[in-house]
Each structure stands twice: as C-alpha cells, then as structure tokens.
Amino acid sequence: MATIVDGTAGVTFPAGGVGNPAGAVVGTTDTQTLTNKTLTAPVLGTPTSGILTSCTGINYDELKNRIINGAMVIDQRNAGASVTITTGVDYVVDRFFGQGSITSKFTAQQSSTTPTGFNNSLLLTSSAATTPGVSDYYYFAQRIEGLNVYDLAWGTASAATVTLSFWVRSSLTGTFSGAFLNSAVNRSYAFTYTINSANTWEQKSVTIAGDTSGTWLTTNGIGITIRFALGAGSSFLQSANSWGTGNVVGATGTTQWISTSGATFYITGVQLEKGSTATSFDYRPYGTELSLCQRYLPAFNFVSGSNNLVGIGGFVNTSIGDVLYKFDVPSRIVPTGISVSSAASFTLASPAGTTSVATAVVIGNILHTESCLIRVTGTGTPYTSNQMAFVYAPSAGQILFTGVEL
C-alpha cells in the first residue's frame, strides 16, 4: 500500500513498511497512522564568543602597501639589464627610478640576490669614488599617485601616521637616509636607518607622523615621493625626524655611499603602510602587480617566432598603416610618445597577404587612456589606401608607451 499524506488524518504508512517511524499509531490492520506529532527543532549549538586578535597565513589587504613593485619583480623596460643613471629620470625596475646631478656615477638593475621570501631585488653599484659638491645629489625613488594615498589626509589636522619598511644589504655600513616629499617639493621629512653588517640582509622600518601642513595631492598627480639617498651635498640635506620645507634627498651627517667606488646597495620588500607598525610584506599575485605597473607604463613585450598580433586598422596610403593598440590596463593619463626596440621587429601586412618589414613605428593621432593608434611605415608602396591593415611582430622586441609615469 502506498504512503498516504492527509492534512487532517496525518500520514498513513503501509503495514510492515520498512523504516516506519518509531511511535507511529497503528490504524487498520494494513496501515499505520501518525497524527498530531510535534516537530522538534534541531540543536545547532552556540558558537564560542570572542575576538579574533591575530591571523597568520593571510596578508593580502587591498593595497595595504602603497608602494607598487616593492618586491622588484616587474621590469618591463629592461628585463634585468643594467641601467646607467643620468641627470634625467631613469627608470630601472617598474616604478623605481634613479637620478644624479652628474651623469654616470652609478648603475642600477634588477637582481636575483635576495633575502628569504623574495625572488628579486634592486641592485645599485657605484661607478666611481664621487665626493658630492654642495649642490650635488644621487638617489633612487618612487612617486606614489595621490589617488592611492588620499586616505592618509596629509596636509590636514587628521594626517595619518605611516610606516616604511624594507630589506636592505650593502657593502658599506653606517647610518643611511632618505626623504618623503610632496609634489611641489616644498614639504619634506628626512629619515635615517642603520646598516649594521656589510653584505648582510637586514630589515628596517621607519615610522613617520603625517604632515599636518602643506599641500599633498589626492588626484592622479604625485601624492608622495619617497627618496633613498646615495649621497648629497648640504643643499639637499636637512635634519632628520622632523618636517621641513626643503627639496631634500636625505639627512645631514649620514653615509655618502656614492663616495666609494664599486660600493653595492641592494633593496627589496619596500612597503609603505598606514599605521605605526611594520606588518608582513604585502605579497600580491604577479598579474596584479603587473597590472598596477602598467597603469604607469603600458607595454607590450613579445618573444621571437610567435607572430604576435599588435593591432588591426587601415592603410592611409600605399605605404603607411594605422592600427589600434588596446592597453591591457587603462593608463594614468594619455600617452605622449612611443618607444620601440626596433622598427624592423614589426611587419605590416594586407588582407591579400602582402607584407613588408616596418621602417618606422610612431604614435598615431588618436590617443586615449585605454588605447591609441600606432602608425607604421612599411617598405616600398605595395598597399592600397583604405584597405584593412595588420601589424604583427615575428621577432622579439617591445613597445613602450611613454609620458604616463608620474
């Protein structure tokens, strides 16, 4: 007999049914009827109350670290090659640049010499024994976008305290220094740290009370610049551990690293965070770090033999094609220029299969933060105006869109 469900009589079960509930009231000789039974709520238990005071193994905190590429893993421009630092702004690994008042006094490059837990560092090497004059300076730095530090409220009475931490190793020992500056370089704070043992990785941290004066941008301009001094004259030094008004590199009375020929300086794990305590380094996924870097350097690096498609567009005449290149990440501002490894790394092609090696690659006249035109000149005049154009890269090389850095 089938089980019967009745809203008034209850549930009727077949006589002798397997699995009939205990306590069922027998109805007829061939049925059992369950009526007016009360359902008992299951006991779920009460979780133990308390407060989570610590948690290990989790340290990704939505840009806790305001420094981008602090582990020196992204090097889109140079792929580990050494860079001779000039009087301009010379980027080495992404987001970090070097500068000197006199050219060619030190070099910088990505390195694989690291403390435990890191794959890369930034290596600086002094090229000569240079004694800084009064107005000389040598340093490396990172500029942080104002949109990434607006919550610090610097320049107001609510200015937040920050902590800078990093791993460092040098062939020299002593007291070293650096500085925090605003975009107008008229507010500055010189800090110091001590390297105790030569050629040994040491972790350092510096805590700084936020500046309640001056103008600190919270736009897509320069919010904060952090400089690490390698040597400077008195015009670019100030007393440590207080806010001042100078355009400085570091603190007075500290080590002039640049004065020792062949001196080395490694750094990695650079972190700037809100608060008065240095916490564990904010390891971000490689793809995340690359995307953060590409906001300031849209780049396309390609390998040999893969026929990388660069862009599709149209021919403006019989030798020149304009193709659209879409950025993987929207850039901070519209690019102003383009740098390519070699025009000969690119091929200009038509739908009919006509191809030629490029002789020139320049930025086009339609520019955006998400894409821009690339104008490519091919060899000869084998193409037809207004026909579809393709640009691809059969050999190794790169495209860098410039003018986007802070």
Phi, psi and omega in degrees: 000140182285152175292136182241129177252123181230127183297337181261312186278340181106216182245128180253126183253151175295142177297136179073012181294141178287130176086013176299140184292146176296142177087005179293141179271128183287130178267265178264184181295338183242012179220158171234133185241129179254117183231148172052040179274141180264127178281133180259126180295135178294149178272112184270338181090158180249123180296147179293132180281158179161181182238133177284112184259340179205153180210123181255156176086357178232117181217023175263119192223050172049064178065041170306318179273117181280347174281134176260135180066037180295340177267005172061031185273339183258125179219070185294325184285316196244345179049041176091354180289150180288142179240127175276122185279130182250197177278352177272194176262107184252110180282140180250256168291159184305138176076347178252133179228158175244158179203146177217154178284338175235134186289154169065032178265345174204160178241164180212146178196160174292142182228158175258005174279117189214162167283169179302133178101359180229152178260333186221158173218173172256125180253128174246139180227127179286131184269344181197163175279103186245121176267114183296134171283178183305321184253020180266156178205148177214127183197169166233158191201168167225138174259130183256132182295140182301327179296341181264358180226013184299329182290347179288340176057035177293145185091005178229170179293345181262016184307130184274148173284143178232159177232127176257127178227155182190161172258137184221150177211133181215156174284347178251153174245170178128191180267121179251172183210175177197190183203150170257139179219156173271179185294329181274359184048039175240008169228130186209152178223117177268132179239161179230159173206157185245130171263116189271324185231136180291143174054038181225131178290130178225140178264134182236153173216146180226127178254133187229128174288130183301151181284127178266002180237175176077180180249121180239116186293142174238027179256199176274016173270193182286117177274305180219137170250132175245120179251144172246117187283139173246348180158144181195155174275174187299335180292341183242024178233150175214170180299145183280157167070031172205153179282139179224193186239010184265162171272092190243162177255324183193201186256151178293150174076019182251172186297132175264082183304322184296344183280353180250115179296132179081002178298146179242154180210118177249147176210143175200177179061036182283126183220132172241121183224158179283134179119175186257011182231135175279118179258179182300151183297140182276086178288117178255152176304147183304317180296324177294315180296319178297317179298319178299321180291324185287349171297331183254347177211085172298125186216152178226106177254130184228158185254160183291142171082006184256359179048054181295125176283122181271315182186165178235140180195226182213160178276132177270340173201199186279359180225349186238133176238140173254124179234151181269129174248123181262129180287146175291330181224135176303135182279159182301314176221174179291131178299153179247350182200180181218145176229129180238152180297319178190133178301327181292352177284351187245150178237134177258130186223155176248166178299335180283353179097004176287126181229156173204153178285135181292143175251344178204140176226117181227167178283143183277190185258006175241112188232139177217174176279349180250345180193165173202162177276142171246128179259122185240128176259125180268184179270127180075198182226059185269004190254172180242131179302144177070008174273155179296141180236146177233143172234128176224167185237102181279345181237168184293146178171193181204156171237128175239130176263121191257170178086009184258336180300158176290000000 
